[in-house]
Amino acid sequence: TLLDTVEFPGQNLANIWGYASGGKEYALAGAAKGLYIVDVTSPTAPVKLEQLTDGINSSWREIKTYGSYAYVTSEGLNSSGDGGVGIADLSGLPAVPVPFHKYTGNGVIADQLHRAHALHVDVDKGYAYIYGTTGLANGGAVCLNLSPDPYNPVYAGQYNGSYIHDGYAHNDTVYGSHIYGGDFSIIDFTNKNSPAVVVTQTTPDAFTHNTWLTDDGNYLLTTDEKSNAYLTCYDISDPNDIVETDRIRTTPGSGSIVHNVHVLGNFAITSWYRDGITVTDISRPGNLIQVARYDTYPGQSGSGFQGAWGVYPYLPSGTILVSNIQESLSGGGTGGVMYLLSPNYPSACFLEGKVTDATTGQGLFGVSVEIQHSDPLNSTTSGLTGDYATGQPTSGTFDVVFTKTGYLTQTISVNLTNGAVTTQDVQMSSSALPIELLSFSARPEGSRNVLRWVTAWEFNTDLHEIQRKANPDSHWEALGRVKATGNEDAQSQYEFFDKNPFPISFYRLRTIDLDGMEHFSEVVSAEQLTNGWTVEKAYPVPCLGNLQLLLLSDRERELQLAVGDFSGRWLLEQPLHLSKGENHRQLILPGHWPNGLYRLRVAGRGRQVQQIFLLQR
């Protein structure tokens, strides 16, 4: 629930943090011209207290606290070419002015610390880690000892192996986000003079922006700051065997960009730029469920770097602070806006189980599981062994529909309870199809998509209904119907045009018999070439050793193709030349590669597409 907003005319907002002392609460807003301190003790009547200016006007400011001290980094410099870490003594609040000065290094790094992208404080050990330091430590991490005198830190050491964009620090360990390397690292900083990288792990979209550790230290949440990318959870309890447990997007297929994630108990609170903020129940790391969302930028959605930069959920009152970068202000002009929200943290209702073939008992892969309710993100598909996991915030009794081509649709009523797991195993019986479907495809043609399918024969068919959805996690909706041939022992060809497709559209056919029985095709997809090229299809599934690729491009171009495993290694890399139109390519995978899941990546000019495929010889 929105409590109030605070406007900052003529200044963008970057990240945001909070501070509480003596029964009062404060927002620490990273405004373009300096740290702004706002009294938010009464969240419906916030009061600006002071802005700590430093002669820098920058779109990037990050803030963290240690005790009663705030530390501020910026990518900017003042007119004299100076920057540094801003340090504010907040102990006298609400009295102003607040003591404030800049630290630019001491000892061997004296006057070398100026521009920095982000920071984090290991509050248990008393060290600050400054990330993305231009001209120092190779952009890695500079470690400052805060314990002797938090207002005058002392240089302790550095990691200079590679650029770190942001990171989380706890118990002498840094969980670094290597945005340009596309992975996160776990760095042992016990020896400040010689930190050691324990392990690195590639993230799903290889643009790792932010990390945050769960309270028990066993799981790490990460964000990839790219269009259509994920909030992802990893089991890091054994650094030598890091396992991705689940991933989630708030509006799949919209192009939304995730930014910063924070953990509060069993919940992840995350800023998603144009999609505002979300609350995700992470109590079951293998089944992440979004339970709340507040859109701070309702005028636009999808890809774009506007809206919610940061979110702070740790004030004692529970008030959530959100920093919107820039928007139109009530008094005219533009500027950043801080949102004060009263949160709701409902525990998710979890639905999990296994789908098997009623005859063989084998797990069924690719079964569509949909809870029949308006909550978003409450559908999924079963995995390789038939296991599935989904859920929603709303409790009650709901129908759940299980569908798979070649099997009779099952609709089962389940009771869902907040904070509880409902286990529903399902056995599906095969059905004799009234048709033999030879092919079903979807292709972009200009601003529309064309769907074509061919049947070898049909018996007792009434109509073919074309169903569509915008992303794998949303519900199917009927798009149109085509009259079936009824009874035909020869080939029949069909065509249907989607005149208003989504950026990425998923389609399936629902064939209805004259006796009312329904049968579903496999799912196909089509992507409008707004980005110039796409991987239209990778097949067969599973792959027997020869992976066939269909790629579309709006012109001739050079890309890079890679195949990797889930340890973070790229096993095969090669250039990929595309001509205008359809491009068919074949990858012959080495015979010594073991069966299992692999990652396919096609990349070029700041954009990449990744898919997962199963090798099973």
C-alpha positions as CSV (number, residue, x, y, z in Angstrom):
1,T,0.0,0.0,0.0
2,L,1.3,3.5,-0.9
3,L,1.7,5.7,2.1
4,D,3.3,8.8,0.5
5,T,5.9,10.0,-2.0
6,V,8.8,12.5,-1.8
7,E,9.8,14.4,-4.9
8,F,13.3,15.6,-5.8
9,P,12.9,18.2,-8.5
10,G,15.8,18.5,-11.0
11,Q,17.6,15.5,-9.6
12,N,17.5,11.8,-10.6
13,L,17.5,9.2,-7.8
14,A,19.8,6.2,-7.8
15,N,19.9,3.7,-5.0
16,I,18.4,4.0,-1.5
17,W,19.1,2.9,2.0
18,G,17.8,3.5,5.5
19,Y,18.8,4.2,9.0
20,A,17.0,4.0,12.4
21,S,18.0,5.3,15.8
22,G,16.3,6.6,18.9
23,G,12.9,5.5,17.8
24,K,13.2,7.5,14.5
25,E,13.6,6.3,11.0
26,Y,15.4,7.9,8.1
27,A,15.6,7.4,4.3
28,L,19.1,7.9,2.8
29,A,18.4,8.7,-0.9
30,G,21.1,8.7,-3.5
31,A,20.2,11.9,-5.4
32,A,22.2,13.2,-8.3
33,K,23.8,16.1,-6.3
34,G,24.4,14.2,-3.1
35,L,23.0,12.1,-0.3
36,Y,19.5,13.3,0.8
37,I,18.4,12.5,4.4
38,V,14.6,12.3,4.9
39,D,12.9,11.7,8.2
40,V,10.3,9.0,7.5
41,T,9.3,8.2,11.1
42,S,5.8,9.3,10.1
43,P,5.6,7.6,6.7
44,T,2.5,9.6,5.7
45,A,4.3,12.9,6.5
46,P,8.0,12.5,5.5
47,V,10.3,15.5,6.1
48,K,13.4,16.4,4.1
49,L,16.2,17.2,6.5
50,E,19.4,17.9,4.6
51,Q,21.3,17.1,1.3
52,L,25.0,16.4,1.7
53,T,26.4,17.8,-1.5
54,D,29.9,17.1,-2.7
55,G,30.2,19.1,-6.0
56,I,29.3,16.0,-8.0
57,N,26.3,15.6,-10.2
58,S,26.0,11.9,-11.0
59,S,23.3,9.4,-12.0
60,W,25.1,6.7,-9.8
61,R,25.1,6.8,-6.1
62,E,25.1,3.8,-3.7
63,I,24.7,3.9,0.1
64,K,25.4,1.5,2.9
65,T,25.6,2.0,6.7
66,Y,27.8,0.8,9.6
67,G,26.6,1.7,13.0
68,S,25.7,5.4,12.9
69,Y,27.7,6.1,9.8
70,A,26.7,6.2,6.1
71,Y,29.0,5.5,3.2
72,V,28.3,6.8,-0.3
73,T,30.0,6.0,-3.6
74,S,29.5,7.6,-7.0
75,E,30.7,7.2,-10.6
76,G,31.1,11.0,-10.8
77,L,33.9,13.5,-10.1
78,N,33.7,17.2,-9.1
79,S,35.1,20.1,-11.2
80,S,38.6,19.4,-9.7
81,G,38.6,15.8,-10.7
82,D,38.0,14.5,-7.1
83,G,35.6,11.9,-5.9
84,G,36.0,9.4,-3.1
85,V,33.7,7.7,-0.7
86,G,31.4,10.1,1.2
87,I,31.2,9.4,4.9
88,A,28.4,10.9,7.1
89,D,28.1,10.8,10.9
90,L,24.4,10.2,11.5
91,S,24.6,10.0,15.3
92,G,23.2,13.5,15.8
93,L,20.1,13.1,13.8
94,P,17.5,14.6,13.6
95,A,19.8,17.6,14.2
96,V,21.5,19.1,11.2
97,P,24.0,19.8,9.8
98,V,25.3,16.3,9.6
99,P,29.1,15.9,9.7
100,F,30.3,14.8,6.3
101,H,33.6,14.4,4.5
102,K,35.2,12.4,1.6
103,Y,37.7,9.6,1.9
104,T,40.1,9.1,-1.1
105,G,42.4,6.5,0.3
106,N,45.3,6.3,2.7
107,G,48.7,4.6,2.9
108,V,49.6,2.8,-0.4
109,I,46.3,4.0,-2.0
110,A,46.4,7.6,-0.8
111,D,44.4,9.9,-3.1
112,Q,43.7,7.0,-5.5
113,L,40.1,6.2,-4.5
114,H,37.8,8.4,-6.5
115,R,35.2,6.8,-8.8
116,A,33.4,3.7,-7.5
117,H,30.2,2.0,-8.7
118,A,28.9,0.3,-5.5
119,L,29.8,-0.9,-2.0
120,H,28.7,-3.3,0.8
121,V,29.6,-3.5,4.5
122,D,30.4,-6.7,6.3
123,V,28.8,-5.5,9.5
124,D,29.9,-8.5,11.6
125,K,33.6,-8.0,10.8
126,G,33.6,-4.2,10.4
127,Y,34.9,-4.0,6.8
128,A,33.6,-2.0,3.8
129,Y,34.1,-3.3,0.3
130,I,34.2,-0.7,-2.5
131,Y,33.4,-2.2,-5.9
132,G,34.0,-1.0,-9.5
133,T,36.9,1.3,-8.5
134,T,38.0,3.2,-11.7
135,G,41.8,3.2,-11.9
136,L,42.3,1.2,-8.7
137,A,42.3,-2.6,-8.0
138,N,41.5,-3.2,-11.7
139,G,37.9,-2.3,-10.8
140,G,37.6,-5.1,-8.4
141,A,37.1,-4.6,-4.6
142,V,38.9,-2.3,-2.2
143,C,38.6,-3.3,1.4
144,L,38.5,-0.7,4.2
145,N,38.7,-1.3,7.9
146,L,36.0,0.6,9.7
147,S,36.4,-0.8,13.2
148,P,39.1,1.6,14.7
149,D,37.3,4.8,13.5
150,P,34.3,4.4,11.2
151,Y,34.6,8.1,10.2
152,N,38.2,7.6,9.1
153,P,38.5,4.1,7.6
154,V,41.9,2.5,6.9
155,Y,42.9,0.7,3.8
156,A,43.1,-3.1,4.4
157,G,43.6,-4.8,1.0
158,Q,42.1,-5.4,-2.4
159,Y,40.9,-7.9,-4.9
160,N,42.2,-7.0,-8.4
161,G,41.4,-10.1,-10.4
162,S,38.6,-8.7,-12.4
163,Y,35.9,-6.0,-12.4
164,I,33.2,-6.4,-9.7
165,H,30.0,-4.4,-10.4
166,D,28.4,-5.0,-7.0
167,G,28.5,-7.6,-4.3
168,Y,27.5,-8.9,-0.9
169,A,30.0,-9.2,2.0
170,H,29.6,-11.3,5.0
171,N,32.0,-13.1,7.4
172,D,35.1,-12.1,5.5
173,T,33.6,-13.5,2.2
174,V,32.6,-11.4,-0.8
175,Y,29.9,-12.7,-3.2
176,G,30.9,-10.6,-6.2
177,S,28.8,-9.7,-9.3
178,H,31.0,-9.8,-12.4
179,I,28.5,-8.1,-14.8
180,Y,30.8,-8.2,-17.8
181,G,32.1,-11.7,-17.0
182,G,28.6,-13.0,-16.7
183,D,29.1,-14.8,-13.4
184,F,29.3,-14.4,-9.6
185,S,32.3,-15.3,-7.5
186,I,32.8,-16.3,-3.9
187,I,36.0,-14.7,-2.7
188,D,37.7,-15.6,0.6
189,F,38.8,-12.2,2.1
190,T,40.2,-13.7,5.4
191,N,43.6,-12.5,4.3
192,K,43.0,-9.0,3.2
193,N,46.4,-8.8,1.5
194,S,45.8,-11.9,-0.6
195,P,42.1,-12.7,-1.2
196,A,41.4,-16.0,-2.9
197,V,38.6,-16.9,-5.4
198,V,36.9,-20.0,-4.2
199,V,34.6,-20.5,-7.1
200,T,32.8,-18.7,-10.0
201,Q,29.3,-19.5,-11.4
202,T,27.7,-18.3,-14.6
203,T,24.2,-16.9,-14.2
204,P,21.4,-17.6,-16.6
205,D,21.7,-14.5,-18.8
206,A,25.4,-13.9,-18.1
207,F,25.1,-10.3,-17.0
208,T,25.4,-10.6,-13.2
209,H,24.4,-7.3,-11.6
210,N,23.7,-8.0,-7.9
211,T,23.9,-10.7,-5.2
212,W,22.3,-11.2,-1.8
213,L,22.8,-14.0,0.7
214,T,20.0,-15.8,2.6
215,D,20.0,-15.6,6.4
216,D,21.3,-19.1,6.8
217,G,24.1,-18.5,4.3
218,N,23.2,-21.6,2.2
219,Y,21.6,-19.8,-0.8
220,L,22.5,-16.9,-2.9
221,L,20.1,-14.7,-5.0
222,T,21.3,-13.1,-8.1
223,T,20.0,-10.7,-10.8
224,D,21.0,-10.4,-14.4
225,E,20.4,-6.8,-15.6
226,K,19.1,-7.6,-19.0
227,S,15.7,-7.6,-20.8
228,N,13.7,-10.7,-20.0
229,A,16.3,-12.0,-17.5
230,Y,15.8,-13.6,-14.1
231,L,16.0,-13.4,-10.4
232,T,17.8,-16.7,-9.7
233,C,18.5,-18.7,-6.6
234,Y,21.5,-21.0,-6.0
235,D,22.4,-23.5,-3.4
236,I,25.9,-22.6,-2.4
237,S,26.1,-24.7,0.8
238,D,28.9,-26.7,-1.0
239,P,30.9,-24.2,-3.1
240,N,32.3,-27.1,-5.0
241,D,28.9,-28.1,-6.1
242,I,26.8,-25.0,-6.7
243,V,23.3,-25.8,-7.9
244,E,20.7,-23.5,-9.4
245,T,17.5,-24.2,-7.5
246,D,15.0,-22.0,-9.4
247,R,14.5,-18.8,-11.3
248,I,11.6,-16.3,-11.7
249,R,10.6,-13.3,-13.8
250,T,7.8,-10.9,-12.7
251,T,6.3,-10.3,-16.2
252,P,7.8,-13.0,-18.5
253,G,8.1,-12.0,-22.1
254,S,7.5,-8.3,-21.5
255,G,11.2,-7.5,-21.6
256,S,11.3,-6.3,-18.0
257,I,14.7,-5.8,-16.5
258,V,15.6,-6.9,-13.0
259,H,18.0,-4.7,-10.9
260,N,18.5,-5.2,-7.2
261,V,17.5,-8.0,-4.8
262,H,17.5,-8.0,-1.0
263,V,16.6,-10.8,1.4
264,L,14.3,-10.3,4.5
265,G,13.8,-13.6,6.2
266,N,11.8,-15.9,3.9
267,F,11.3,-13.2,1.3
268,A,13.2,-11.6,-1.5
269,I,12.3,-7.9,-2.2
270,T,13.4,-6.9,-5.7
271,S,13.4,-3.8,-7.8
272,W,12.5,-4.4,-11.5
273,Y,12.9,-0.9,-13.1
274,R,9.6,-0.4,-15.1
275,D,7.8,-3.1,-13.2
276,G,8.3,-1.6,-9.8
277,I,9.1,-4.0,-6.9
278,T,8.2,-7.6,-6.1
279,V,8.0,-9.8,-3.0
280,T,9.0,-13.4,-3.6
281,D,8.6,-16.2,-1.1
282,I,12.0,-18.0,-1.0
283,S,11.3,-20.3,1.9
284,R,11.4,-23.2,-0.6
285,P,14.4,-22.3,-2.8
286,G,13.4,-24.8,-5.5
287,N,10.0,-23.2,-5.9
288,L,10.2,-19.4,-5.9
289,I,6.7,-17.9,-5.7
290,Q,5.9,-14.2,-6.2
291,V,3.4,-13.2,-3.5
292,A,3.2,-9.4,-4.0
293,R,4.1,-6.6,-6.4
294,Y,3.8,-2.8,-6.4
295,D,4.3,-1.0,-9.7
296,T,6.0,2.3,-9.1
297,Y,6.1,3.1,-12.8
298,P,2.7,2.2,-14.2
299,G,2.9,4.4,-17.3
300,Q,5.3,2.0,-19.0
301,S,6.4,-1.6,-18.8
302,G,8.8,-3.9,-20.6
303,S,12.5,-3.2,-21.4
304,G,13.9,0.2,-20.3
305,F,16.0,1.7,-17.5
306,Q,13.3,3.8,-15.9
307,G,11.3,3.2,-12.8
308,A,12.5,1.5,-9.6
309,W,16.3,1.6,-9.2
310,G,16.5,0.5,-5.5
311,V,14.4,-0.8,-2.6
312,Y,15.1,-0.9,1.1
313,P,12.9,-3.2,3.3
314,Y,14.8,-3.1,6.6
315,L,13.3,-0.3,8.7
316,P,12.0,-1.4,12.1
317,S,8.5,-0.2,11.2
318,G,8.5,-2.3,8.1
319,T,8.0,0.7,5.8
320,I,9.6,-0.1,2.4
321,L,11.5,2.7,0.6
322,V,11.7,2.7,-3.2
323,S,13.7,5.0,-5.4
324,N,12.2,5.8,-8.8
325,I,14.8,7.2,-11.1
326,Q,12.9,10.0,-12.8
327,E,9.3,10.9,-13.6
328,S,7.0,13.8,-14.1
329,L,6.5,15.7,-10.9
330,S,3.3,17.2,-9.4
331,G,4.6,20.7,-9.6
332,G,5.9,20.4,-13.1
333,G,9.3,19.3,-14.5
334,T,10.9,16.0,-13.8
335,G,13.0,14.4,-11.0
336,G,13.4,11.4,-8.8
337,V,10.6,10.2,-6.6
338,M,10.8,8.2,-3.4
339,Y,7.9,5.9,-2.6
340,L,7.0,4.9,0.9
341,L,5.1,1.6,1.0
342,S,3.4,-0.5,3.7
343,P,4.2,-4.0,2.8
344,N,2.4,-7.3,2.9
345,Y,4.3,-10.5,3.2
346,P,1.9,-13.4,2.6
347,S,3.4,-16.9,2.7
348,A,2.9,-18.7,-0.6
349,C,0.6,-21.6,-1.2
350,F,2.9,-24.3,-2.8
351,L,1.7,-26.9,-5.2
352,E,4.2,-29.7,-6.0
353,G,4.1,-33.2,-7.3
354,K,5.0,-35.7,-10.0
355,V,3.2,-36.5,-13.2
356,T,3.5,-40.1,-14.6
357,D,2.3,-42.3,-17.4
358,A,-0.6,-44.3,-16.0
359,T,0.5,-47.4,-17.9
360,T,4.3,-47.4,-17.6
361,G,4.7,-45.3,-14.4
362,Q,7.4,-43.3,-16.1
363,G,7.7,-39.6,-15.3
364,L,6.2,-37.3,-18.0
365,F,8.2,-34.4,-19.3
366,G,6.6,-31.2,-20.5
367,V,3.2,-31.5,-18.9
368,S,1.5,-28.1,-18.6
369,V,0.2,-27.5,-15.1
370,E,-2.1,-24.5,-14.6
371,I,-3.9,-23.4,-11.5
372,Q,-7.2,-21.9,-12.5
373,H,-7.0,-18.6,-10.7
374,S,-6.1,-15.0,-11.7
375,D,-2.9,-14.8,-9.6
376,P,0.1,-14.4,-11.9
377,L,2.9,-16.9,-12.4
378,N,0.9,-19.8,-11.1
379,S,1.6,-22.3,-14.0
380,T,4.5,-24.4,-14.9
381,T,5.6,-27.5,-16.9
382,S,6.9,-30.7,-15.5
383,G,10.6,-31.5,-15.6
384,L,12.6,-34.3,-17.1
385,T,11.5,-36.8,-14.4
386,G,7.9,-35.6,-14.3
387,D,8.3,-33.4,-11.2
388,Y,6.6,-30.0,-11.1
389,A,6.5,-27.1,-8.7
390,T,4.3,-24.0,-8.7
391,G,2.0,-22.0,-6.4
392,Q,0.4,-18.7,-5.7
393,P,-0.4,-16.3,-2.8
394,T,-4.1,-16.9,-2.7
395,S,-5.4,-19.7,-0.6
396,G,-8.5,-21.8,-1.3
397,T,-9.8,-24.6,-3.4
398,F,-9.0,-24.4,-7.1
399,D,-9.0,-26.6,-10.2
400,V,-5.6,-27.5,-11.6
401,V,-5.5,-28.5,-15.3
402,F,-2.8,-31.0,-16.5
403,T,-2.3,-31.2,-20.3
404,K,0.1,-33.0,-22.6
405,T,-0.1,-33.9,-26.2
406,G,-1.1,-37.6,-26.6
407,Y,-2.7,-37.8,-23.2
408,L,-6.1,-37.1,-21.8
409,T,-6.4,-33.8,-20.0
410,Q,-6.8,-34.1,-16.3
411,T,-8.6,-31.5,-14.1
412,I,-8.1,-32.0,-10.4
413,S,-9.4,-29.9,-7.5
414,V,-6.8,-29.0,-4.9
415,N,-6.9,-27.2,-1.6
416,L,-4.1,-24.6,-1.2
417,T,-3.0,-23.2,2.2
418,N,-0.6,-20.3,2.9
419,G,2.7,-21.5,4.1
420,A,2.0,-25.1,3.3
421,V,2.9,-27.5,0.5
422,T,0.1,-29.3,-1.2
423,T,1.4,-32.5,-2.9
424,Q,-0.6,-33.6,-5.9
425,D,0.7,-36.5,-7.9
426,V,-1.1,-37.2,-11.2
427,Q,-1.3,-40.2,-13.5
428,M,-2.1,-39.4,-17.1
429,S,-3.6,-41.9,-19.6
430,S,-2.7,-41.8,-23.3
431,S,-5.4,-41.0,-25.8
432,A,-5.8,-42.2,-29.4
433,L,-5.6,-39.0,-31.4
434,P,-8.3,-38.5,-34.1
435,I,-5.6,-36.9,-36.3
436,E,-2.0,-37.4,-37.3
437,L,-0.3,-34.0,-37.2
438,L,2.6,-33.9,-39.6
439,S,3.8,-30.4,-38.8
440,F,2.9,-27.3,-36.9
441,S,4.9,-24.1,-37.2
442,A,4.8,-20.4,-36.3
443,R,6.8,-17.8,-38.2
444,P,7.0,-14.0,-38.1
445,E,6.0,-12.3,-41.4
446,G,6.4,-8.6,-41.0
447,S,4.3,-7.3,-38.1
448,R,2.2,-10.5,-37.9
449,N,2.8,-14.2,-37.3
450,V,1.6,-17.0,-39.6
451,L,0.7,-20.4,-38.2
452,R,0.7,-23.4,-40.5
453,W,-0.1,-27.0,-39.8
454,V,-0.6,-30.2,-41.9
455,T,-2.5,-33.3,-41.0
456,A,-1.9,-36.7,-42.6
457,W,-5.5,-37.8,-41.9
458,E,-8.4,-36.8,-39.6
459,F,-11.3,-38.7,-38.2
460,N,-14.4,-37.2,-36.6
461,T,-12.7,-33.8,-36.1
462,D,-14.9,-30.6,-35.6
463,L,-12.5,-27.7,-35.3
464,H,-9.0,-26.5,-34.5
465,E,-8.7,-23.8,-31.9
466,I,-5.5,-21.8,-31.9
467,Q,-4.4,-20.9,-28.4
468,R,-1.8,-18.3,-27.5
469,K,0.1,-17.0,-24.5
470,A,2.8,-14.4,-24.0
471,N,5.2,-16.4,-21.9
472,P,5.7,-20.0,-20.6
473,D,4.3,-19.1,-17.2
474,S,1.0,-17.4,-18.3
475,H,-2.4,-19.0,-19.1
476,W,-3.5,-20.1,-22.5
477,E,-6.1,-17.9,-24.2
478,A,-8.2,-18.8,-27.3
479,L,-7.0,-16.7,-30.3
480,G,-9.2,-18.1,-33.1
481,R,-10.8,-21.2,-34.6
482,V,-10.5,-23.0,-38.0
483,K,-13.1,-25.5,-39.1
484,A,-11.6,-29.0,-39.4
485,T,-12.1,-31.4,-42.4
486,G,-14.0,-33.8,-40.2
487,N,-13.2,-37.1,-41.9
488,E,-10.3,-37.1,-44.4
489,D,-7.8,-39.8,-45.2
490,A,-5.5,-37.5,-47.2
491,Q,-3.4,-34.6,-46.2
492,S,-5.0,-31.3,-45.1
493,Q,-3.2,-28.0,-44.8
494,Y,-4.3,-25.1,-42.6
495,E,-3.2,-21.5,-42.1
496,F,-3.9,-18.9,-39.5
497,F,-2.6,-15.3,-39.1
498,D,-2.0,-13.7,-35.7
499,K,-2.3,-10.0,-36.6
500,N,-1.3,-8.6,-33.2
501,P,1.4,-10.9,-31.8
502,F,3.3,-10.5,-28.6
503,P,7.1,-9.8,-28.9
504,I,7.4,-13.5,-28.2
505,S,4.2,-15.6,-28.7
506,F,3.6,-19.3,-27.8
507,Y,1.0,-21.3,-29.6
508,R,-0.7,-24.6,-29.5
509,L,-3.6,-26.3,-31.3
510,R,-6.7,-27.6,-29.4
511,T,-8.4,-30.0,-31.7
512,I,-12.0,-30.7,-30.7
513,D,-13.9,-33.9,-31.9
514,L,-17.6,-34.0,-32.9
515,D,-18.2,-35.9,-29.6
516,G,-16.6,-33.0,-27.6
517,M,-13.3,-34.6,-26.8
518,E,-10.2,-32.3,-27.0
519,H,-6.6,-33.0,-27.9
520,F,-3.6,-30.6,-27.8
521,S,-0.6,-30.2,-30.0
522,E,3.0,-29.5,-28.9
523,V,3.8,-25.9,-28.2
524,V,5.6,-23.7,-30.9
525,S,6.7,-20.1,-30.6
526,A,7.5,-17.1,-32.8
527,E,9.5,-14.0,-32.0
528,Q,9.0,-10.7,-33.8
529,L,12.4,-9.6,-35.1
530,T,12.5,-6.4,-33.0
531,N,16.1,-7.3,-32.1
532,G,17.1,-8.2,-35.7
533,W,17.7,-11.9,-35.1
534,T,16.4,-14.9,-33.1
535,V,17.0,-18.6,-32.4
536,E,13.7,-19.8,-33.7
537,K,14.2,-23.5,-32.9
538,A,16.7,-26.0,-31.5
539,Y,15.8,-29.6,-32.1
540,P,15.3,-32.6,-31.8
541,V,14.4,-32.9,-28.2
542,P,16.1,-34.8,-26.7
543,C,19.2,-34.3,-28.9
544,L,20.8,-37.5,-30.1
545,G,24.1,-35.9,-30.9
546,N,23.3,-33.7,-33.9
547,L,21.6,-30.5,-32.8
548,Q,19.7,-28.8,-35.5
549,L,19.2,-25.0,-35.3
550,L,16.8,-22.7,-37.1
551,L,17.7,-19.0,-36.9
552,L,16.0,-16.0,-38.4
553,S,17.7,-12.7,-39.2
554,D,16.6,-9.4,-40.8
555,R,20.0,-9.0,-42.5
556,E,23.4,-10.6,-43.0
557,R,25.3,-10.6,-39.7
558,E,28.1,-12.2,-37.7
559,L,27.3,-13.8,-34.3
560,Q,29.1,-16.2,-31.8
561,L,27.7,-19.6,-30.9
562,A,28.7,-21.5,-27.7
563,V,27.6,-24.7,-25.9
564,G,28.3,-25.1,-22.2
565,D,27.5,-27.3,-19.3
566,F,26.1,-26.3,-15.9
567,S,29.4,-26.0,-14.2
568,G,30.0,-22.7,-15.9
569,R,32.3,-24.0,-18.6
570,W,31.9,-23.3,-22.3
571,L,32.8,-26.5,-24.1
572,L,32.4,-25.4,-27.7
573,E,32.7,-21.9,-29.2
574,Q,32.6,-20.9,-32.8
575,P,31.6,-18.0,-35.1
576,L,28.1,-18.0,-36.7
577,H,27.3,-16.3,-40.0
578,L,23.7,-15.6,-40.7
579,S,22.1,-14.6,-44.0
580,K,18.9,-12.6,-44.3
581,G,15.9,-14.8,-43.7
582,E,15.9,-18.5,-42.5
583,N,19.2,-20.1,-41.5
584,H,19.5,-23.8,-40.9
585,R,22.6,-25.0,-39.0
586,Q,23.8,-28.3,-37.6
587,L,26.0,-28.9,-34.6
588,I,27.6,-32.3,-34.3
589,L,28.3,-32.7,-30.6
590,P,31.5,-34.6,-29.5
591,G,31.0,-38.2,-28.8
592,H,32.7,-38.1,-25.4
593,W,30.2,-35.6,-24.0
594,P,28.0,-37.3,-21.4
595,N,24.2,-37.3,-21.5
596,G,22.6,-34.5,-19.6
597,L,21.5,-30.9,-19.8
598,Y,23.6,-28.3,-21.8
599,R,23.3,-24.6,-22.5
600,L,23.2,-23.2,-26.0
601,R,24.2,-19.5,-26.3
602,V,24.1,-17.3,-29.4
603,A,25.4,-13.8,-28.9
604,G,26.2,-10.6,-30.8
605,R,26.4,-6.8,-30.3
606,G,25.3,-6.7,-26.7
607,R,22.5,-9.3,-27.1
608,Q,22.4,-13.0,-26.4
609,V,19.9,-15.8,-26.5
610,Q,20.3,-18.9,-24.3
611,Q,18.4,-22.1,-24.5
612,I,18.7,-25.4,-22.6
613,F,18.7,-28.8,-24.4
614,L,18.9,-32.4,-23.3
615,L,21.6,-34.6,-24.8
616,Q,20.5,-38.3,-24.7
617,R,22.3,-40.6,-27.0
